[in-house]
Amino acid sequence: MTRRRSSPWIHRWSRLLIGGIATLGATLTAYLTVVKLTGAQVGCIAGEASAAGIGSCDDVLSSPYAQVFGLPLSLFGALAYVSMAVFALGPLAVNRDRQKELRNRLEEWSWLLLLVGATSMAVFSGYLMYLLAFELQTVCVYCITSATFAVTFLALTILGRHWEDIGQVLFTGVVVALVTLVGTLGVYAGVNNPAGVATGGVIPQPQGAANPRVGGWEITTESGPAEIALAAHLTEAGAKKYGAFWCPHCYDQKQLFGKEAFSEVNYIECEAGGKDAQPELCTEAGVTSYPTWEIDGELYPGTQLLTELAELTDYQVIPTLSTAYASVIGAGSPGHSRSH
């Protein structure tokens, strides 16, 4: 009698391992989603990095990269983890003895879905690791853990079963990776190139993570008498600027005024974790994107030229902007949607 050859241990346990890791990932990202939506501070063990001025998990969660289509990125992560758990564990719920054909079909299709999901998550996590290292220049234990989970998914998916056509696996992986990369770059295009810049100059862009304790990135442009006078007039006219410390478009608006002038502007911080935050005022005003100006009861979303702000408030002296950057940003550049 011929003894049946036993399958490798990883083939027997791969689905359970993927399902278990996916459950942990879903729990982690659900926690981060709740933190983001409630404006609470995330528990982070990267305190040494933060103390050294490198940044922290809160800096990452407060950055514009932490939201997609106005929703927390962690919410989409939670959905991805739940999907991976369903793909991995779903077929195991079907009794092999009673419904063998159905079980086999589910296993076949779910392995393909696991390959697609694992590849997408690995590529997307790789891009996030690039942002973490070179754009945000900070440390986030949760992000690194999630990236590790994604790579583990891919390894378990490839090694966790016998693939009859390895060429199909490679082809599928390459196609999914390219689609994911293009989609990711498209989603973050507005963040990576935030200013609606016309010809003639460039507004200095923020470097590193926005620090909520000081109101975001440091304003590096200088104000002239015209900008300071306009800022004082806007405040006297009751104009209000709503924004978030992590918003690049809000930073563009600050750079247009310059450091001295913007200190005269009636600015309202909408992000709960920001300096002197008043999110309830933003909600009451009906603010849905950043930055938004409120002038005479009307809302004007997007970065505004100083000349337009002067006209909207009947300022008779149209300012001659002293900063070389002020004339090159497009009026009403699209703002960032609120995440809550």
C-alpha positions as a printed NumPy array, in Angstrom:
array([[  0.   ,   0.   ,   0.   ],
       [  1.394,   3.381,  -1.034],
       [  1.673,   5.885,   1.775],
       [  0.227,   9.286,   0.964],
       [  2.836,  12.013,   0.92 ],
       [  2.149,  14.675,   3.545],
       [  2.052,  18.313,   2.466],
       [  4.564,  20.83 ,   3.867],
       [  3.576,  22.422,   7.162],
       [  3.327,  25.87 ,   5.59 ],
       [  0.697,  24.575,   3.163],
       [ -1.376,  23.312,   6.075],
       [ -1.056,  26.427,   8.217],
       [ -0.774,  29.283,   5.724],
       [ -4.465,  30.186,   5.723],
       [ -4.685,  30.188,   9.498],
       [ -1.535,  32.288,   9.759],
       [ -2.824,  34.805,   7.221],
       [ -6.194,  34.919,   8.966],
       [ -4.603,  35.45 ,  12.373],
       [ -2.295,  38.227,  11.18 ],
       [ -5.169,  39.863,   9.295],
       [ -7.256,  39.857,  12.47 ],
       [ -4.436,  41.583,  14.355],
       [ -4.051,  44.096,  11.54 ],
       [ -7.78 ,  44.824,  11.471],
       [ -7.755,  45.432,  15.226],
       [ -4.743,  47.733,  14.952],
       [ -6.13 ,  49.816,  12.09 ],
       [ -9.576,  49.992,  13.698],
       [ -7.922,  51.477,  16.792],
       [ -6.041,  54.028,  14.676],
       [ -9.267,  54.931,  12.875],
       [-11.055,  55.613,  16.15 ],
       [ -8.108,  57.711,  17.333],
       [ -8.133,  59.735,  14.119],
       [-11.886,  60.323,  14.129],
       [-12.026,  61.298,  17.803],
       [ -8.923,  63.484,  17.715],
       [ -7.304,  61.561,  20.559],
       [ -3.583,  60.93 ,  20.888],
       [ -2.285,  57.578,  19.76 ],
       [ -0.342,  55.44 ,  22.191],
       [  3.134,  55.194,  20.696],
       [  6.273,  53.533,  21.983],
       [  8.542,  55.536,  19.695],
       [  9.086,  58.11 ,  22.392],
       [ 12.852,  58.19 ,  21.974],
       [ 12.525,  59.184,  18.345],
       [ 10.059,  61.919,  19.227],
       [ 12.308,  63.218,  21.982],
       [ 15.183,  63.356,  19.524],
       [ 13.132,  65.581,  17.227],
       [ 12.574,  62.901,  14.598],
       [  8.81 ,  62.826,  14.993],
       [  6.211,  60.439,  16.315],
       [  3.166,  58.371,  15.43 ],
       [  0.933,  61.397,  16.047],
       [  2.897,  63.362,  13.45 ],
       [  2.241,  60.626,  10.897],
       [ -1.465,  60.315,  11.72 ],
       [ -1.821,  64.099,  11.513],
       [ -0.082,  64.372,   8.144],
       [ -2.01 ,  64.796,   4.87 ],
       [ -0.846,  61.315,   3.874],
       [ -2.973,  59.843,   6.664],
       [ -6.248,  60.46 ,   4.887],
       [ -7.659,  59.46 ,   1.515],
       [-10.792,  60.995,  -0.013],
       [-11.426,  62.79 ,   3.268],
       [-11.383,  59.562,   5.307],
       [ -8.661,  58.14 ,   7.567],
       [ -6.222,  55.93 ,   5.679],
       [ -6.414,  53.468,   8.56 ],
       [-10.092,  52.888,   7.739],
       [ -9.142,  51.583,   4.304],
       [ -6.418,  49.536,   5.965],
       [ -8.966,  47.953,   8.283],
       [-11.158,  47.036,   5.311],
       [ -8.148,  45.5  ,   3.553],
       [ -7.267,  43.408,   6.608],
       [-10.856,  42.227,   7.026],
       [-10.906,  41.22 ,   3.357],
       [ -7.689,  39.239,   3.759],
       [ -9.128,  37.47 ,   6.802],
       [-12.277,  36.547,   4.872],
       [-10.286,  35.305,   1.865],
       [ -8.052,  33.194,   4.096],
       [-10.573,  31.768,   6.551],
       [-13.777,  31.765,   4.504],
       [-13.16 ,  28.504,   2.608],
       [-12.291,  26.731,   5.869],
       [-15.882,  27.225,   7.011],
       [-17.095,  24.895,   4.234],
       [-17.082,  21.22 ,   5.2  ],
       [-14.734,  19.409,   2.826],
       [-16.457,  16.028,   3.222],
       [-19.966,  17.307,   2.523],
       [-19.223,  20.013,  -0.054],
       [-15.898,  19.041,  -1.537],
       [-16.459,  20.671,  -4.934],
       [-17.56 ,  23.986,  -3.412],
       [-14.642,  23.927,  -0.982],
       [-12.153,  23.337,  -3.793],
       [-13.591,  26.17 ,  -5.909],
       [-13.528,  28.577,  -2.985],
       [ -9.95 ,  27.676,  -2.165],
       [ -8.861,  28.163,  -5.768],
       [-10.49 ,  31.576,  -6.137],
       [ -9.558,  32.767,  -2.665],
       [ -5.87 ,  32.027,  -3.293],
       [ -5.998,  34.303,  -6.315],
       [ -7.728,  36.997,  -4.261],
       [ -5.131,  36.579,  -1.523],
       [ -2.38 ,  37.046,  -4.105],
       [ -3.999,  40.222,  -5.425],
       [ -4.642,  41.589,  -1.937],
       [ -1.202,  40.732,  -0.578],
       [  0.568,  42.241,  -3.591],
       [ -1.464,  45.447,  -3.391],
       [ -0.867,  45.826,   0.329],
       [  2.859,  45.137,  -0.015],
       [  3.308,  47.718,  -2.789],
       [  1.222,  50.342,  -1.001],
       [  3.055,  49.705,   2.274],
       [  6.358,  50.036,   0.448],
       [  5.336,  53.474,  -0.788],
       [  4.278,  54.46 ,   2.724],
       [  7.671,  53.363,   4.033],
       [  9.27 ,  55.628,   1.437],
       [  7.129,  58.532,   2.66 ],
       [  7.992,  57.722,   6.252],
       [ 11.727,  57.729,   5.586],
       [ 12.152,  60.533,   3.055],
       [  9.101,  62.817,   3.2  ],
       [  7.902,  62.736,   6.804],
       [ 11.314,  61.718,   8.155],
       [  9.823,  60.204,  11.266],
       [  9.215,  56.875,  12.982],
       [  5.85 ,  55.152,  13.308],
       [  5.737,  51.727,  14.929],
       [  2.197,  51.109,  13.7  ],
       [  3.15 ,  51.863,  10.098],
       [  6.198,  49.613,  10.213],
       [  4.17 ,  46.83 ,  11.823],
       [  1.502,  47.1  ,   9.143],
       [  4.14 ,  46.994,   6.401],
       [  5.627,  43.881,   8.001],
       [  2.192,  42.268,   8.01 ],
       [  1.759,  43.065,   4.304],
       [  5.097,  41.514,   3.329],
       [  4.281,  38.47 ,   5.467],
       [  0.957,  38.101,   3.654],
       [  2.748,  38.052,   0.318],
       [  5.312,  35.496,   1.49 ],
       [  2.665,  33.204,   2.992],
       [  0.495,  33.485,  -0.112],
       [  3.304,  32.536,  -2.487],
       [  4.8  ,  29.814,  -0.286],
       [  1.586,  28.644,   1.346],
       [  0.324,  26.491,  -1.516],
       [  1.505,  24.652,  -4.598],
       [  1.058,  26.96 ,  -7.582],
       [  0.815,  24.921, -10.76 ],
       [  1.585,  27.861, -13.048],
       [  4.247,  30.05 , -11.459],
       [  4.245,  32.208, -14.594],
       [  0.641,  33.177, -13.917],
       [  1.585,  34.125, -10.374],
       [  4.399,  36.383, -11.562],
       [  2.276,  37.955, -14.296],
       [ -0.612,  38.618, -11.902],
       [  1.745,  40.038,  -9.305],
       [  3.418,  42.425, -11.753],
       [  0.103,  43.692, -13.146],
       [ -1.395,  44.227,  -9.688],
       [  1.786,  45.924,  -8.466],
       [  1.813,  48.369, -11.388],
       [ -1.883,  49.187, -11.031],
       [ -1.465,  49.709,  -7.287],
       [  1.564,  51.952,  -7.734],
       [ -0.12 ,  54.112, -10.374],
       [ -3.258,  54.374,  -8.254],
       [ -1.253,  55.284,  -5.164],
       [  0.661,  58.024,  -6.968],
       [ -2.627,  59.351,  -8.318],
       [ -4.263,  59.431,  -4.891],
       [ -1.347,  61.323,  -3.369],
       [ -0.697,  63.596,  -6.348],
       [ -2.367,  66.534,  -4.617],
       [ -0.288,  66.031,  -1.486],
       [  3.024,  65.654,  -3.283],
       [  2.353,  68.759,  -5.408],
       [  0.051,  70.827,  -3.211],
       [  0.429,  74.309,  -4.58 ],
       [ -1.498,  75.395,  -7.646],
       [  1.606,  77.143,  -8.922],
       [  1.68 ,  79.164, -12.101],
       [  4.788,  80.306, -13.883],
       [  7.275,  82.714, -12.422],
       [  8.231,  81.28 ,  -9.036],
       [  7.764,  78.623,  -6.402],
       [  6.373,  78.806,  -2.894],
       [  8.779,  77.135,  -0.446],
       [  7.236,  73.806,   0.508],
       [  7.178,  72.307,   4.009],
       [  9.902,  69.892,   5.015],
       [  9.398,  67.003,   7.407],
       [  6.342,  66.396,   9.565],
       [  4.057,  69.195,  10.739],
       [  4.448,  69.842,  14.454],
       [  0.995,  70.263,  16.044],
       [  2.462,  71.902,  19.143],
       [  3.621,  74.95 ,  17.197],
       [  0.81 ,  75.105,  14.665],
       [  2.396,  73.107,  11.858],
       [  5.354,  73.989,   9.667],
       [  7.333,  77.143,  10.326],
       [  6.476,  80.109,   8.111],
       [  9.67 ,  81.033,   6.272],
       [  8.573,  84.069,   4.218],
       [  8.833,  87.653,   5.449],
       [  5.964,  90.127,   5.457],
       [  6.008,  93.612,   4.021],
       [  3.932,  96.584,   5.216],
       [  1.245,  95.791,   2.616],
       [  0.734,  92.233,   3.861],
       [  0.642,  93.326,   7.499],
       [ -1.875,  96.075,   6.724],
       [ -4.085,  93.665,   4.776],
       [ -4.003,  91.104,   7.59 ],
       [ -5.06 ,  93.755,  10.107],
       [ -7.865,  94.866,   7.782],
       [ -9.125,  91.29 ,   7.352],
       [ -9.302,  90.819,  11.105],
       [-11.082,  94.151,  11.544],
       [-13.558,  93.124,   8.831],
       [-14.336,  89.905,  10.716],
       [-12.725,  87.57 ,   8.184],
       [-11.761,  84.144,   9.512],
       [ -9.414,  81.544,   8.122],
       [-10.111,  77.893,   8.943],
       [ -7.378,  75.321,   8.499],
       [ -5.404,  72.396,   9.882],
       [ -1.788,  72.362,  10.943],
       [ -0.984,  69.389,   8.678],
       [ -2.543,  70.883,   5.524],
       [ -0.017,  71.928,   2.825],
       [ -2.519,  74.297,   1.188],
       [ -3.006,  76.047,   4.527],
       [  0.76 ,  76.386,   4.711],
       [  0.756,  77.944,   1.233],
       [ -1.693,  80.566,   2.476],
       [  0.515,  81.327,   5.47 ],
       [  3.537,  81.683,   3.204],
       [  1.669,  84.218,   1.059],
       [  1.115,  86.464,   4.074],
       [  4.502,  85.919,   5.662],
       [  5.241,  85.236,   9.303],
       [  4.545,  88.705,  10.7  ],
       [  1.325,  89.32 ,   8.773],
       [ -0.217,  85.918,   9.381],
       [  0.087,  86.421,  13.122],
       [ -2.514,  89.197,  12.653],
       [ -4.99 ,  86.915,  10.84 ],
       [ -7.955,  85.481,  12.74 ],
       [ -6.964,  81.84 ,  12.275],
       [ -9.039,  78.939,  13.605],
       [ -7.386,  75.527,  13.952],
       [ -9.839,  72.776,  13.003],
       [ -7.724,  69.708,  13.797],
       [ -8.377,  68.482,  17.324],
       [ -4.701,  67.714,  17.909],
       [ -3.483,  71.142,  16.783],
       [ -2.437,  74.178,  18.783],
       [ -5.385,  76.074,  20.324],
       [ -7.762,  73.849,  18.345],
       [-11.433,  74.822,  18.037],
       [-12.935,  72.08 ,  15.849],
       [-16.445,  72.872,  17.058],
       [-16.263,  76.301,  15.394],
       [-15.267,  74.684,  12.105],
       [-18.208,  72.308,  12.328],
       [-20.626,  75.122,  13.138],
       [-19.348,  77.147,  10.185],
       [-19.866,  74.221,   7.801],
       [-16.208,  73.945,   6.82 ],
       [-15.595,  70.859,   4.668],
       [-12.084,  71.476,   3.323],
       [ -8.905,  73.309,   4.246],
       [ -8.133,  76.113,   3.982],
       [-11.463,  77.953,   3.972],
       [-12.037,  81.669,   4.444],
       [-15.252,  83.038,   5.948],
       [-15.998,  86.584,   4.823],
       [-19.347,  88.28 ,   5.481],
       [-20.944,  84.908,   6.178],
       [-19.753,  83.381,   2.885],
       [-17.254,  80.513,   2.706],
       [-14.382,  80.62 ,   0.214],
       [-12.517,  77.292,   0.115],
       [ -8.961,  76.985,  -1.143],
       [ -5.818,  79.102,  -1.031],
       [ -6.691,  82.688,  -1.967],
       [ -4.545,  85.384,  -3.554],
       [ -4.054,  88.348,  -1.241],
       [ -5.449,  90.656,  -3.921],
       [ -8.66 ,  88.617,  -3.976],
       [ -8.965,  88.769,  -0.202],
       [ -8.564,  92.531,  -0.456],
       [-11.323,  92.759,  -3.06 ],
       [-13.664,  90.475,  -1.102],
       [-13.379,  92.759,   1.935],
       [-13.5  ,  96.065,  -0.008],
       [ -9.942,  96.898,   0.915],
       [ -9.182, 100.055,  -1.046],
       [ -5.409,  99.695,  -1.073],
       [ -4.565,  96.66 ,  -3.203],
       [ -1.351,  95.374,  -1.664],
       [  1.897,  95.3  ,  -3.554],
       [  3.115,  91.93 ,  -2.406],
       [  6.651,  92.028,  -1.13 ],
       [  7.176,  88.265,  -1.137],
       [  8.352,  86.908,  -4.469],
       [  6.129,  83.865,  -4.075],
       [  2.777,  85.545,  -3.64 ],
       [  2.   ,  86.129,  -7.3  ],
       [  2.63 ,  82.595,  -8.448],
       [ -0.025,  80.569,  -6.655],
       [ -3.336,  80.009,  -8.389],
       [ -6.309,  81.501,  -6.616],
       [ -8.703,  79.082,  -5.053],
       [ -6.374,  76.098,  -5.246],
       [ -8.202,  72.993,  -4.069],
       [ -8.04 ,  72.377,  -0.354],
       [ -7.856,  69.183,   1.646],
       [-11.136,  67.611,   2.673],
       [-11.843,  67.272,   6.353],
       [-11.467,  63.782,   7.783],
       [-14.068,  64.326,  10.458]])
